Amino acid sequence: MPAYIIAEVEVTDAAGFEEYRKLVPPTIEKYGGRYVVRGGVTKTLEGGWAPKRLVVLEFPNAEQAQRWYDCEEYRAPKALRIKTTRSRLILVEGVSGS
């Protein structure tokens, strides 16, 4: 069943974050992931949640998502993201197609 990493990101260093954006896609693809949402305009429908930037990654399953997050290839980009943003990430399992 698919799994998703959902990230709420507030960029604090635009130049550093741009470098992060260049480094990350190949690491995601290597673990079978893809971007579902990558920034874009958000509109709050209920509550007070107003993320500055939202990213949703889809992976084949939770194990692959966790492997990507923990992998050697993502270690340096992750450190760069942590340095250049304030972010919160969650991993959530989706539902099967049947």
C-alpha positions, 0 to 999 in steps of 0.5 A, spaced: 500 500 500 502 506 498 505 511 503 506 518 503 511 523 507 508 530 508 512 536 509 510 543 512 516 547 510 518 554 512 524 556 508 529 561 512 535 561 507 532 561 500 539 560 496 541 554 501 534 551 500 535 552 492 541 547 493 537 542 497 531 542 491 537 540 486 540 535 490 533 531 492 529 528 486 534 523 484 534 520 491 527 520 492 526 516 485 532 511 487 527 509 492 521 509 488 518 515 490 515 521 486 512 528 488 505 529 488 505 536 491 511 540 491 510 547 493 504 551 490 498 555 493 495 553 499 488 555 501 485 554 508 479 551 508 478 549 516 482 551 522 488 555 522 493 551 519 496 555 513 503 552 511 508 556 508 510 550 503 507 543 503 510 537 500 507 530 499 511 525 497 508 518 495 512 511 495 510 504 494 510 503 501 512 505 508 518 501 508 521 504 502 519 511 504 523 510 511 529 507 507 529 513 503 529 518 509 534 514 512 539 513 506 546 515 505 544 519 499 539 523 503 543 524 509 547 531 506 541 534 503 537 532 509 542 536 513 541 542 508 534 542 509 534 542 516 539 548 516 535 552 511 528 551 513 523 550 519 520 543 517 515 538 520 515 531 516 510 525 517 510 519 514 503 516 513 500 509 510 495 510 504 489 505 502 490 500 498 487 500 491 482 495 492 
